[in-house]
Amino acid sequence: MKKNETLKDGKIVLIRELHENDLEDLMKFYSELPTEDRKYLRIDVTNKKIVHQRIKLIKTGSVFRLVALYSGEIIADGALELSGEDWRKHQGEIRVIVARPYQKKGLGTIMVRELYFLAIKKKVEQVVVKMMRPQVGAQQIFRKLGFREELLIPDYVKDQEGKKQDLIIMTVNLKELWEELEQSYSDSDWRRCR
Ligand SMILES: CC(C)(COP(=O)(O)OP(=O)(O)OC[C@H]1O[C@@H](n2cnc3c(N)ncnc32)[C@H](O)[C@@H]1OP(=O)(O)O)[C@@H](O)C(=O)NCCC(=O)NCCS
């Protein structure tokens, strides 16, 4: 998969699958994230070995990863993770990170839309996102896309600084997500004008 998308500021970005040989570029992208955005991620993305192991999971067929590039540089990373457990077979978990200079330009929504297309192909029925309570931007975008907060587990996870944080689990079914994505596309001047 390879496609160009236009951001709110007119920049054209390339969205494609992540490959194993993107490791160095991915490390550069992660290393440039502000501590505030990196702090609440579930793994230490500055650790090359851990990031490499995570990329290799693509080969298992249960993880799909997308990146957005501008001028050849990775500016966003997205993942869809399918559950190997029978009782959660209908679920897919998604994650998105956008580089600070490219945030609030619609790229997070574009990445979720592409992950949605993947989820459809994989016959996912329900999309799940998990985040820590301070990730307010993420909660905002997922709420806008129809996700509902299903569960808040107090002090359930630790951030990268070792501080306990509440975990928030949000879900949406694919039909509702598509309705919100469509709405967000038809409401948006920048997308209408493309
Ligand atoms: C969450 C994140 C991916 C959103 O990416 P983005 O490219 O800024 O998202 P979009 O531009 O598509 O924004 C979608 C909506 O959310 C809103 N939004 C985005 N960030 C926000 C913030 N920090 N506070 C409030 N609203 C925010 C936007 O204003 C937009 O609404 P609009 O269409 O009415 O303007 C990005 O902030 C990020 O990478 N955060 C750090 C990592 C993270 O928390 N990831 C989520 C883990 S699953």
The ligand as an ORCA input file, in Angstrom:
! r2SCAN-3c Opt
* xyz 0 1
  C      -2.911     11.887     19.347
  C      -2.201     12.314     18.061
  C      -1.833     11.074     17.291
  C      -3.166     13.186     17.240
  O      -2.538     13.460     15.988
  P      -2.894     14.768     15.126
  O      -2.217     14.635     13.824
  O      -2.625     15.983     15.919
  O      -4.460     14.591     14.950
  P      -5.430     15.426     13.985
  O      -4.749     16.645     13.453
  O      -6.028     14.499     13.016
  O      -6.508     15.912     15.034
  C      -7.759     15.317     15.202
  C      -8.576     16.154     16.145
  O      -8.073     16.085     17.479
  C      -7.754     17.374     17.958
  N      -6.512     17.335     18.728
  C      -5.332     16.841     18.323
  N      -4.420     16.990     19.303
  C      -5.055     17.613     20.336
  C      -4.663     18.065     21.621
  N      -3.402     17.921     22.066
  N      -5.586     18.645     22.423
  C      -6.856     18.812     21.995
  N      -7.290     18.423     20.759
  C      -6.404     17.837     19.957
  C      -7.535     18.217     16.721
  O      -7.768     19.590     16.968
  C      -8.508     17.638     15.751
  O      -9.787     18.215     15.871
  P     -10.356     19.128     14.663
  O     -10.431     18.211     13.454
  O     -11.668     19.555     15.179
  O      -9.366     20.217     14.506
  C      -0.954     13.169     18.376
  O      -1.315     14.216     19.253
  C       0.189     12.381     19.023
  O       0.987     11.775     18.319
  N       0.289     12.388     20.354
  C       1.367     11.707     21.057
  C       1.235     10.187     21.027
  C      -0.105      9.696     21.510
  O      -0.636     10.135     22.541
  N      -0.645      8.733     20.753
  C      -1.884      8.086     21.044
  C      -1.624      6.712     21.577
  S      -2.825      5.595     20.956
*
